Amino acid sequence: MDIRDAAVPGLQLRIGPGGATWSLVVRADGEGGVSKRGFKKKGKRNRLTLGEYPTVSLEDARGRANLYIAQAKKGINPAVALERAATTGGLTIEGLSQKFMAEYVQMKELRASLKYAGTIKVHIVPRVGSALADLISRQDIRDLLRQTMIKIPRGNGPRDRPRGGKEAARTVLSVFRKMMNWGIREELLTRKDNPAEGMEANLPKKRRRDRVLSREECQIAWIASGSLGYPFGPVYRLLFVTGTRESEWGRAIRDWIDLPQALSVIPADSFKSDHVHVVPLVPVAVQTIEYVYAHHPTRNGPYIFSGTDGRRQLGGWSKAQGRLMRAMCSVTGERSVKDFNPHDIRRTVATRIAELLGVGGEQLIRRVLGHADGSVTAIYNRYGYVKEMRQALEQWTGELMRGLSGEPYVATAQEAASLRSIAPLLPARAA
């Protein structure tokens, strides 16, 4: 028995004694010749098998069916194309992505391997995985980006995540372009052009964030972080006094921390710029880490801050940020506070240090942030400027803690009382 899909013409669920299978009946434009009036005639009917249900979901079946229908409208018979791929060794996008992950991403041990794997699994393969890599067109990629930009909200399952959006589309384009370039370079494809090149113009212009917190907002966030509990409370405070990326504390391990020297040494293979980055730890940072070691030691894995007792690095930043914003509202007594994200804290630290150092401090700020310096001078100058970085961070920490308690983590009555003196200085909040 065949059950037709109401959304995609030709898509059917064929039910038999052994189970249910998705199939698509499709006819290619132009295969039947041209009519007297110049219209392309459709060719003969072809039935394509798309996979077994429920292994292939309705959403995936519709995605594959729409891809084959689009090929047929361009005059490409999907059945012939698939047969050619099987006999000539042509790769589908799904096959190319498997090779790309195994022979490039995993071989190079890229830190972004999870991003590549997730993008391919969630967005690329379900939508264009069955297309031949040698035949995929710019229009196919435009359709892929258009579909990716549609935001899908979080589901009800414990592992469901929101999907899609502008940033997801940018990531899809970046991964797809790199994967196609690799396939062409490795001569896995016969085509020499990459259809994804130069398609950034089809995406909305990326807006650069410029949010910088005031000192008073930083103090409120510092106080509010005391109510978050382990692991995010201590991590937020470390972000404010080190200027590091949230991911660097999220995957920090004990081997990176040298408490006697008050240093965090991030190895090159764990740092974004692929060089060793030394982070001076001001006294309140050392006290915070000592507090975590004493009260929240992780015993089943190396990660200092973890929701799985050290087995996996810290995740769940979006939920934690929401909790911090609500805690800040509780501290100020206002209904809302001006939005920011964890990376804005890094920008804030850099900006406040620049205000303290004045003109000529750009080189030291670059060192604090760990940005790569590719100049000829930097190649020969191996001095790390750790002493100067520590002085700059101590100056900023002094500004941050002015009027507040020096407690490393738990909010105290003194901190809460000090809030009353700074509350009138706060900027107006956005609704």
C-alpha positions in Angstrom: 0.0 0.0 0.0 1.3 3.5 -0.9 0.5 6.5 1.3 1.1 9.8 -0.5 2.6 12.7 1.2 0.4 15.8 1.1 3.3 18.3 1.1 5.7 16.9 -1.5 4.4 15.7 -4.9 5.4 12.2 -5.7 6.7 11.3 -2.2 5.1 8.1 -0.9 5.4 5.7 2.0 5.2 2.2 0.6 4.1 -0.3 3.2 4.7 -4.0 2.7 5.0 -7.2 4.7 8.6 -6.4 5.7 8.1 -2.8 6.8 7.8 0.7 5.3 10.0 2.4 2.7 10.1 6.0 1.4 10.0 6.3 -2.3 9.7 9.2 -4.8 8.1 9.1 -8.3 9.7 11.8 -10.4 10.0 12.8 -14.1 12.8 14.9 -15.5 12.0 18.0 -17.6 13.2 17.8 -21.2 13.7 14.0 -21.3 10.6 13.7 -23.4 11.8 16.2 -26.0 10.3 19.6 -26.8 6.7 20.3 -27.9 5.7 22.2 -31.0 5.2 25.2 -28.8 8.7 24.9 -27.4 7.8 23.5 -24.0 10.0 20.8 -22.5 8.2 17.5 -22.2 8.7 15.4 -19.1 10.4 12.0 -19.4 9.4 8.6 -18.1 8.5 8.0 -14.5 11.3 6.9 -12.2 10.8 5.5 -8.7 13.7 6.3 -6.3 14.0 4.6 -2.9 14.8 7.2 -0.2 15.3 4.8 2.8 13.3 2.9 5.4 10.9 4.4 7.9 11.5 5.2 10.7 15.3 5.3 10.2 14.6 8.0 7.6 12.1 10.5 9.2 9.4 12.3 7.4 11.5 15.6 7.5 14.5 13.8 6.1 12.5 12.1 3.4 10.9 15.4 2.3 14.4 17.0 2.2 15.8 14.3 0.0 12.7 14.3 -2.2 12.8 18.0 -2.7 16.4 17.8 -3.8 15.7 15.2 -6.4 12.6 17.2 -7.6 14.9 20.2 -8.0 17.3 18.2 -10.1 14.5 16.9 -12.3 13.2 20.5 -12.9 16.7 21.3 -14.2 16.6 18.5 -16.6 18.7 16.1 -14.6 17.3 12.6 -14.2 18.0 11.7 -10.5 18.0 8.0 -11.3 20.6 8.4 -14.1 22.7 10.7 -11.9 22.7 8.2 -9.0 23.6 5.3 -11.4 26.4 7.4 -12.9 27.7 8.1 -9.4 27.6 4.4 -8.5 29.5 3.4 -11.7 32.0 6.2 -11.9 32.8 6.6 -8.3 31.0 10.0 -8.0 30.6 11.2 -4.4 27.4 12.5 -2.9 27.7 15.3 -0.4 27.1 12.9 2.4 30.0 10.7 1.2 32.2 13.7 0.7 31.4 14.9 4.2 32.4 11.5 5.7 35.7 11.6 4.0 36.2 15.2 4.9 35.6 14.5 8.6 37.8 11.4 8.7 40.7 12.5 6.5 40.9 16.2 7.2 39.2 17.4 10.3 40.0 14.4 12.5 43.4 13.9 10.9 44.4 17.5 11.7 42.9 17.2 15.1 41.0 20.5 14.6 39.6 22.1 17.8 36.5 23.0 15.8 35.8 19.3 15.0 32.5 19.4 17.0 31.4 22.5 15.0 32.1 20.8 11.7 30.4 17.5 12.8 27.3 19.3 14.1 26.9 21.5 11.1 27.2 18.6 8.7 24.9 16.4 10.7 22.2 18.9 11.5 22.1 21.1 8.4 24.0 19.9 5.4 23.4 16.1 5.1 19.6 16.2 5.9 19.1 18.8 3.1 21.6 18.1 0.4 23.3 14.9 1.5 22.1 12.8 -1.4 23.1 15.3 -4.1 26.1 14.6 -6.2 29.0 16.8 -5.2 30.0 17.2 -8.8 26.5 18.4 -9.8 25.5 20.6 -6.9 24.8 24.1 -8.0 24.8 27.6 -6.6 21.0 27.5 -6.5 21.1 24.4 -4.4 23.4 26.2 -1.9 21.1 29.2 -1.9 18.2 26.9 -1.0 20.3 25.3 1.7 21.2 28.7 3.2 17.6 29.9 3.0 16.4 26.8 4.8 19.1 27.0 7.4 18.2 30.6 8.2 14.7 29.5 9.4 14.9 29.4 13.2 13.5 26.2 14.8 12.8 26.6 18.5 14.0 24.3 21.3 12.0 21.1 21.5 10.6 19.3 24.5 13.3 16.6 24.7 16.2 17.0 27.1 18.8 17.1 24.3 16.8 19.3 21.9 18.4 22.5 20.9 17.2 25.5 19.0 18.5 25.3 15.4 18.9 27.6 12.4 19.3 31.4 12.1 21.7 33.8 10.5 24.8 32.6 12.3 24.0 29.0 11.6 23.8 29.9 7.9 27.2 31.5 8.0 28.6 28.5 9.6 27.0 26.2 7.0 28.5 28.2 4.2 31.9 28.2 5.8 32.0 24.5 6.4 30.5 23.7 3.0 33.0 25.9 1.1 36.0 24.4 3.0 34.7 20.8 2.4 34.3 21.4 -1.4 37.7 23.0 -1.6 39.2 20.0 0.1 37.4 17.6 -2.2 38.6 19.5 -5.3 42.2 19.7 -3.9 42.3 16.0 -3.1 40.9 15.2 -6.6 37.9 13.4 -5.2 35.7 15.6 -7.5 36.0 16.1 -11.2 34.7 19.7 -11.1 37.3 22.5 -10.6 34.9 25.2 -9.5 33.6 25.6 -5.9 29.9 26.7 -6.2 30.0 28.1 -2.6 32.7 30.7 -3.4 31.6 34.3 -2.9 28.2 33.5 -1.6 28.6 35.5 1.6 26.8 38.4 -0.3 23.6 36.3 -0.2 23.6 36.5 3.6 22.6 39.4 5.9 25.6 41.6 6.8 27.1 40.5 10.1 26.8 43.1 12.8 29.8 43.4 15.1 28.9 43.6 18.8 30.2 46.7 20.6 28.6 46.2 24.0 30.9 47.4 26.8 29.7 47.2 30.5 30.2 50.1 32.8 32.1 49.6 36.0 28.8 49.8 37.9 27.3 47.1 35.7 30.4 44.9 36.2 30.0 45.3 40.0 26.3 44.3 39.9 27.2 41.2 37.7 30.0 40.4 40.2 27.5 40.5 43.1 24.8 38.6 41.2 27.3 35.8 40.2 27.4 34.9 43.9 23.9 33.4 43.6 24.6 31.2 40.6 26.4 28.5 42.4 29.2 26.2 41.1 30.3 26.1 38.3 29.1 29.3 36.6 29.4 31.6 39.6 33.2 31.3 40.0 33.7 31.2 36.2 31.9 34.5 35.6 34.1 36.1 38.3 37.2 34.7 36.7 36.1 36.2 33.3 35.9 39.7 34.9 39.4 39.6 36.4 41.3 37.8 33.5 39.6 38.9 30.2 39.8 35.4 28.8 37.3 33.7 26.6 34.5 31.8 28.3 35.5 28.6 26.5 39.0 28.8 28.0 37.7 28.6 31.5 35.0 26.2 30.4 37.6 23.6 29.4 40.4 24.6 31.9 42.1 21.6 33.6 44.2 21.5 36.7 47.4 21.1 34.7 47.0 24.6 33.3 46.9 26.2 36.8 50.1 27.1 38.7 48.8 28.6 42.0 52.2 29.2 43.6 53.2 31.3 40.6 49.6 32.7 40.2 49.5 31.8 36.5 47.2 30.0 34.1 49.2 28.5 31.2 46.9 27.6 28.3 48.8 25.3 25.8 48.9 26.1 22.1 46.7 23.2 21.1 43.9 24.5 23.4 44.2 28.2 22.5 42.5 29.9 19.5 45.6 31.6 18.2 47.7 28.4 18.3 50.3 29.7 20.7 50.9 29.3 24.4 49.0 31.9 26.4 50.0 32.8 29.9 47.3 34.4 32.0 48.4 36.2 35.2 46.0 35.4 38.1 45.3 38.4 40.4 44.8 37.6 44.1 41.0 37.4 43.9 41.3 34.9 41.0 43.7 32.7 43.0 41.3 32.8 45.9 38.4 31.9 43.7 40.3 28.9 42.3 41.3 27.8 45.8 37.7 28.0 46.8 36.7 25.7 43.9 39.4 23.2 44.7 38.4 23.1 48.3 34.6 22.9 47.9 34.0 21.5 44.4 36.9 19.2 43.5 36.2 17.2 40.3 37.2 13.5 40.8 36.0 11.8 37.6 37.8 13.9 35.0 40.4 16.7 34.5 38.1 19.7 34.0 38.0 22.2 36.9 34.5 23.6 36.0 32.1 20.9 34.9 28.6 19.7 35.4 29.7 16.1 35.0 32.3 15.9 37.9 35.1 16.8 35.5 34.3 14.3 32.7 33.2 16.9 30.2 34.0 20.6 29.7 31.5 23.2 30.8 28.4 23.6 28.7 25.0 25.4 29.0 26.2 29.0 28.7 22.9 30.3 27.3 20.9 29.1 30.4 23.6 30.3 32.7 23.5 33.8 31.1 19.8 33.9 31.6 20.2 33.0 35.2 22.8 35.8 35.6 20.6 38.4 34.0 17.7 37.4 36.4 20.1 37.6 39.4 21.2 41.0 38.3 17.5 42.1 38.2 17.1 40.8 41.8 20.2 42.7 42.9 19.0 46.0 41.4 15.3 45.5 42.0 14.6 46.4 38.4 12.5 44.4 35.9 15.3 44.2 33.3 18.9 44.9 32.7 20.7 45.8 29.5 21.6 42.6 27.7 25.1 41.3 27.3 26.8 38.0 26.6 30.0 36.4 28.2 32.2 37.5 25.3 31.2 41.1 26.0 32.9 40.8 29.4 36.2 40.2 27.5 35.6 43.3 25.4 34.8 45.2 28.6 38.1 44.2 30.3 40.1 45.2 27.3 38.3 48.6 27.1 38.7 49.3 30.8 42.4 48.4 30.8 42.8 50.7 27.7 41.3 53.6 29.7 43.7 52.9 32.6 46.8 52.6 30.4 46.0 55.5 28.0 47.8 56.0 24.6 50.4 53.3 23.8 48.8 50.5 25.7 47.6 48.6 22.6 50.5 46.2 22.7 49.9 45.2 26.3 46.2 44.8 25.7 46.9 42.5 22.8 49.1 40.4 25.2 46.4 40.3 27.8 43.8 39.1 25.3 46.3 36.6 23.8 45.9 37.9 20.2 48.6 36.7 17.8 51.3 39.2 16.8 52.7 38.3 13.4 55.1 41.1 13.1 58.8 40.5 12.5 59.6 42.0 15.8 57.4 39.6 17.6 59.2 36.7 16.0 62.5 37.7 17.7 61.0 39.2 20.9 60.1 36.2 23.1 59.6 38.2 26.3 56.1 37.4 27.6 55.3 40.7 29.4 53.7 38.7 32.2 54.8 41.3 34.9 53.2 44.1 32.9 50.1 42.1 32.2 49.7 41.3 35.9 50.0 45.0 36.8 47.3 46.0 34.2 44.9 43.3 35.4 45.5 44.3 39.1 44.7 47.9 38.2 41.5 46.9 36.5 40.6 44.5 39.4 41.2 47.4 41.8 38.7 49.5 39.9 36.2 46.7 39.7 36.4 45.9 43.5 36.4 49.5 44.6 33.7 49.7 47.3 33.0 45.9 47.1 34.2 43.1 49.3 37.2 41.1 48.2 35.4 37.8 48.8 36.4 35.4 46.0 33.1 33.9 45.3 30.2 34.1 47.9 28.3 37.4 47.9 28.5 39.0 51.3 26.4 41.5 53.2 29.1 44.1 52.7 28.8 43.6 48.9 25.0 43.9 49.1 25.3 47.1 51.2 27.8 48.6 48.8 25.3 48.2 46.0 23.0 50.8 47.6 25.7 53.4 47.1 26.3 52.6 43.4 22.7 51.9 42.4 22.0 55.6 41.6 24.9 55.7 39.2 23.6 53.0 37.0 22.5 53.9 33.4 18.9 53.6 32.4 17.9 50.0 31.6 16.4 49.0 28.3 13.0 47.5 28.5 
